[in-house]
Every structure is written in structure tokens, then in C-alpha cells.
Amino acid sequence: MPLDTHDSLPPTPDYDAWPVDVSIASIEHQPRELHVYWQDGRFSRYHSVWLRENAADDSTINPATRERILDLSSLTAWPTLASAELEESGAVCLTFAPEQRQLRFHPGWLRAHDYSNGHTQDAPLVSVTTWRGSDKQAPDTFDANGWLDHPSGSPVDTALLEPALESLLSQGLVRLQNLPTAPGTLANIARRIGPIRPTNFGELFDVKAKPNPDSNAYTSIALPPHVDLPTREYQPGLQLLHCLENSVTDGQAVMMDGFAIAEALRDEEPQVFDTLRQVRWCFANTAQTTDYVWHEPVIRCDAHGELLEVRIADFLRGPLQTDFNQVEPAYEALMALQRRLRDPSFAMRFTYHPGDLVIFDNRRLLHARDAFEGSSGQRWLQGCYLERDEVRSRYRIVQRTKRQKRIAATD
């Protein structure tokens, strides 16, 4: 951590960078509260106990790891503010009782972490935008030619990743084109975002027709709209499909925004929506050597009613196990959902070309495939899974790097 002097801004309790876009005009304090008046008219309040726990000194965090070492319960009394001073540098210097410890706080960090103005702890990094295929006929698409010639974190790498990750976070889907078609290239691409999640299908899996298939995906038949691996307690957050070869007749890819379908049900058939949130269906994948089973509702929301995930895969549903009186309403809701899945207005159709890579949110987007004529050519996609966390982490690092450059440019 940088040297903390009163002539400069203090460090923050993290590795991030926090530009001071708005300075502090004045401060006031009470024993248990700090009041901050910003130059743009904003008013913020912070509790003394929150400030004490989030200080950046070496009594609070390990400076080597930025992980907290302070145990609040080890203090002799509740931490309160004995004094508060606004320094010429713009930092806030607080004296905490009963320790009589002076601790300094960075104004940019305070502004970014102002919880008193209605910020939610789980607000999305990028606003979520639902879509229908009738309005959006192809994924947001970016030219990735030469991408792998540049190291991860380089300006070229970031220039491609930032808008691609924004599309993925907002719309649940993005397409990259003109990538190499050598087998295994996908692993190098995926690791630009984060570690690959292995499953019973391996780390990388090949999607092509083959003898003795253990999944309908490995045939030439049509696949209905579905998410992958709803049979898992924690289904993979992201799926990547990289086209190595495609010379078959037909076999178009189909994508649907499961959140758009769920919102349509919430608006137009609220009882169906509520039933799909409440009844826990059985999802089962029983193969010769594996047996994955999980029970979960089709639609899951957070405490605010915002959509978190959908689990839709008719061919992976096991026998429903629920209260006797819930069975018929559950099937009525299921059939209402199935009718939506057949509504062409929700479907986006496109053709994979060699070198295309599609990345999509596997807990939101439904993917499907039209049947193709297996004897008409070759169709070979290579796939893998990542977690949503990896996209969010990578996007935060991209934004952190931009903030660091802004600060460096003003020094």
C-alpha cells in the first residue's frame, strides 16, 4: 500500500482505484454518525461502526492481502467518533473512541460506497435488457480476428472484452467472429475470462453427431429450447460454443431470452408465473455411469422479485414429486410455458460459421437447434462452461484498470 501522508489521499481497503469526481464540501459528526456534504449537493451518512470496520490501516486489514484482520467484538466498546476533520487533500480524518485511533478515509472511496442513498448491494454491473427475436435478429457481434495474438490485459484485449462483456451482462448473449478454428482454441479464449468449469462432459466437449450418444446434442435431431445441466445444484452460469466446422444443410441455432419469457408470463399470466416460482420440479440426467438429480422451481427470483435464473429442459425433467393438489396446477403452468416457447416472436435464429464463438448466460438464455441432414456435411462445435462470477470479475478488473489510468493521467 502507498505511504499514508496527510499531504496526499490515503489508501483504500482494496486494490481498486477511486477517482475523486466530486469533492467534499464539509463534514459533521455525531458519536455514531458521520455526515458528509458533497459539492454537488449530495448528502451522505455513515455509521461509525461501519467506518471503523472499513478503515485501511494495518490494525484493520492486512496490507499485503487487503483482507480484514479486525474483529469488532475485540474492541473494548462500540466504536464512536470523537472528532472529524476534513483535510486540505480532501481526505476525512476521524478519531475513534475508545481507541483514540486516528484513521483517514479516501473521498472517492466514500462516495463510491455510500450506502445511505439507496444503493443495493446486488445491483447489476450493467443494466439487464430483455429481448425478443422479433426485435433482435442476431446477437451483438464483434470481430475477434487477431485477438489471441495479444496478451490478456493488453489494450487490444481490453478493447474487445469490454463491449463483449457488457453485451453478455446486459443481454445474456454475445457473438465473436473470425477466430481460429483449430481444436482447443476455445480453452485459450475462455481463460481470457476465467477458469473453465469441468463437468461430466469434460472440460471441453465436442458437439457433433456420433455413434452411441449420451446426449441428444450429439445427434442430428432438433433440440427444443433448454438450459444446460439444470440437473445440478448449481447449474453452470455461462456456456461457450465455438464453431470449428459447419457444412450441413439446415441446423440453425436458436436462442431465446428466458427472462423475456418469464416477464411475459408475470405480466399476462401471473398465476402461471407464481406457480412456476413455487413448484419444485425434478431435473434428472441418468446416464450409464452418472446420475444427476436436483429439484428446483422453473423460475427463481431474488428478494426484490428480480429474475435470477430459469431452469427449462423438458427432456431432462424427471417425475414430478409434489403435493397431490399441486400436480394439476403445476402441469397447467408448465403447458402455458411450453406454449410460450413455441411462440416464434421470442426466437432468434442464426447460422454458425467457422470461427464464430457464441457466449451466453446458461441460467437465463435458452438455446435450441433445428434438425439438420447429417449426411449433407459436417457440423462441429466445441463447448465449455464458465461461471457468471468470472464475467463479473473480469468486467470489474477492466473498469478498475480504466479508473487507474484516469487517476494516473491527473497525477
Secondary structure, DSSP 8 states (H G I E B T S, - for coil): -----TTS----SSS-----SS-EEEEEEETTEEEEEETTS-EEEEEHHHHHHT--STTTB-TTT--B---GGGSSS--EEEEEEE-TTS-EEEEEETTTEEEEE-HHHHHHT-GGG---TT--SS------TTT--S--EEE-TTGGGS-TTSHHHHHHHHHHHHHHHHHSEEEEES---STTHHHHHHTTT-----BTTBSSEEES--SS-SSGGGSSS-EEEE-S-TTSTT--SEEEEEEEEE--EE--EEEEEHHHHHHHHHHH-HHHHHHHHH--EEEEEE-SS-EEEEEE-SEEE-TTS-EEEE---GGGB----S-GGGHHHHHHHHHHHHHHHT-GGGEEEE---TT-EEEEETTTEEEEE--EEGGG--EEEEEEEE-HHHHHHHHHHHHHHHHHHHHHHH-
